[in-house]
């Protein structure tokens, strides 16, 4: 398998996790951590349901991975996530020493891997992460767009019911 095929395989798995987030009313973002082409940990957004602003898919996957590997350093791993990580998640990724991040959709409002800001490329960091963006970008973007369209329609319907 080529690296592109491997990345697409794991991103497809992350998309399945994003569906789990959507099913519980969360923004559909899924993340998983792989080491030596083996799944180590996974997560999906839970901020709303857990009342926790840090319960992003990436953070949940990193916490799970630390337990699975019995180490807070997640060396030689790849994190796959359906949406470009935010500033908080980028910081956690750097601190955990992940080797590579692969994301699907760009996030022009909060993306910290180059779309809004590039935390990963800041000079002077004690660890640099290899970043690959745009893997299955159309599928990832479409899922997010459909979710936000549905949310807007729900809000309009609520306003109509109230008036």
VMD Tcl script that draws the C-alpha trace (Angstrom):
set ca {
  {0.00 0.00 0.00}
  {1.14 3.54 -0.71}
  {1.17 6.21 2.01}
  {-1.82 7.87 0.31}
  {-3.80 4.63 0.45}
  {-2.88 4.12 4.11}
  {-3.89 7.70 4.95}
  {-7.20 7.32 3.12}
  {-7.92 4.02 4.91}
  {-7.42 5.55 8.35}
  {-9.26 8.76 7.44}
  {-12.25 6.65 6.41}
  {-12.15 5.13 9.92}
  {-12.02 8.64 11.40}
  {-15.11 9.55 9.35}
  {-16.94 6.62 10.95}
  {-16.03 8.06 14.36}
  {-17.29 11.48 13.25}
  {-20.69 9.86 12.61}
  {-20.76 8.79 16.27}
  {-20.32 12.42 17.27}
  {-23.12 13.48 14.94}
  {-25.45 10.80 16.34}
  {-25.16 12.37 19.82}
  {-25.68 15.92 18.54}
  {-22.01 16.92 18.44}
  {-20.09 18.55 15.61}
  {-19.04 15.52 13.54}
  {-15.31 15.26 14.10}
  {-13.51 11.97 14.59}
  {-9.89 11.25 15.44}
  {-7.72 8.18 15.83}
  {-4.11 7.51 16.68}
  {-2.08 4.90 14.84}
  {1.35 3.42 15.61}
  {3.03 0.97 13.25}
  {-0.22 0.89 11.25}
  {-2.13 -0.35 14.31}
  {-5.01 1.51 15.95}
  {-3.98 2.73 19.41}
  {-6.84 5.06 20.37}
  {-9.88 6.86 19.02}
  {-12.24 9.66 19.91}
  {-15.01 11.87 18.66}
  {-16.29 15.25 19.75}
  {-18.06 15.20 23.13}
  {-17.83 18.85 24.26}
  {-21.59 19.47 24.34}
  {-22.67 16.18 25.89}
  {-19.84 16.19 28.47}
  {-20.14 19.94 29.21}
  {-16.40 20.10 28.60}
  {-14.80 22.61 26.22}
  {-11.68 20.42 25.97}
  {-13.54 17.25 24.89}
  {-12.49 17.51 21.25}
  {-11.99 14.30 19.28}
  {-8.22 14.76 19.27}
  {-7.94 15.32 23.02}
  {-10.05 12.24 23.77}
  {-7.88 10.14 21.44}
  {-4.67 11.50 23.02}
  {-5.90 10.75 26.54}
  {-6.87 7.23 25.52}
  {-3.52 6.71 23.77}
  {-1.55 7.81 26.82}
  {-3.33 5.15 28.86}
  {-2.93 2.49 26.15}
  {0.80 3.16 25.75}
  {1.41 3.93 29.46}
  {3.22 7.08 28.37}
  {2.37 10.76 27.95}
  {4.78 10.88 25.01}
  {3.13 9.43 21.92}
  {6.31 9.04 19.89}
  {6.26 7.60 16.36}
  {2.47 7.89 16.05}
  {0.15 9.41 13.48}
  {-3.05 11.21 14.41}
  {-5.84 11.15 11.83}
  {-8.60 13.72 12.30}
  {-11.45 14.71 10.01}
  {-11.10 18.45 10.70}
  {-7.93 20.52 10.97}
  {-6.95 20.74 14.65}
  {-7.64 23.95 16.59}
  {-5.06 25.84 18.65}
  {-5.81 23.84 21.82}
  {-5.50 20.51 20.04}
  {-2.37 21.60 18.14}
  {-0.71 22.45 21.46}
  {-1.63 19.05 22.91}
  {-0.35 17.33 19.76}
  {2.99 19.11 20.05}
  {3.31 18.39 23.79}
  {2.54 14.70 23.27}
  {5.31 14.46 20.64}
  {3.11 12.96 17.94}
  {5.15 12.47 14.78}
  {2.53 13.21 12.18}
  {-0.97 14.68 11.86}
  {-3.20 13.90 8.91}
  {-6.42 15.90 8.62}
  {-9.30 16.03 6.18}
  {-11.16 19.35 6.01}
  {-9.51 22.73 6.45}
  {-10.92 25.01 9.17}
  {-10.57 28.63 8.09}
  {-12.03 29.96 11.38}
  {-9.98 28.04 13.95}
  {-7.55 25.72 12.11}
  {-4.08 25.77 13.64}
  {-2.20 23.85 10.94}
  {-2.11 26.64 8.39}
  {-5.69 27.55 7.43}
  {-6.26 30.18 10.12}
  {-2.95 30.11 11.97}
  {0.04 27.78 11.79}
  {0.94 26.76 15.33}
  {2.69 23.64 14.04}
  {5.18 25.72 12.06}
  {6.12 28.23 14.76}
  {9.87 28.76 15.04}
  {11.47 27.75 18.31}
  {9.17 24.86 19.25}
  {10.81 21.95 21.03}
  {9.00 19.46 18.75}
  {7.82 19.68 15.17}
  {4.98 17.65 13.76}
  {4.74 16.61 10.12}
  {1.34 17.75 8.81}
  {-0.59 16.39 5.84}
  {-3.89 18.10 5.08}
  {-6.69 17.46 2.63}
  {-6.99 13.66 2.91}
  {-10.58 12.79 1.89}
  {-11.22 16.52 2.26}
  {-14.45 16.47 0.23}
  {-16.03 13.73 2.35}
  {-14.95 15.42 5.58}
  {-16.14 18.87 4.45}
  {-19.45 17.53 3.15}
  {-20.23 15.86 6.47}
  {-19.54 19.08 8.38}
  {-21.47 21.26 5.90}
  {-24.51 18.97 6.04}
  {-24.41 19.01 9.85}
  {-24.30 22.82 10.08}
  {-27.04 23.15 7.44}
  {-29.23 20.82 9.53}
  {-28.43 22.85 12.67}
  {-29.43 26.13 10.96}
  {-32.72 24.56 9.78}
  {-33.43 23.32 13.32}
  {-32.87 26.82 14.72}
  {-35.18 28.35 12.09}
  {-37.86 25.78 12.95}
  {-37.50 26.59 16.66}
  {-37.92 30.31 15.98}
  {-41.05 29.63 13.90}
  {-42.54 27.54 16.72}
  {-41.84 30.28 19.28}
  {-43.58 32.99 17.24}
}
mol new
graphics top color blue
foreach p $ca { graphics top sphere $p radius 0.5 }
foreach p [lrange $ca 0 end-1] q [lrange $ca 1 end] { graphics top cylinder $p $q radius 0.2 }
display resetview
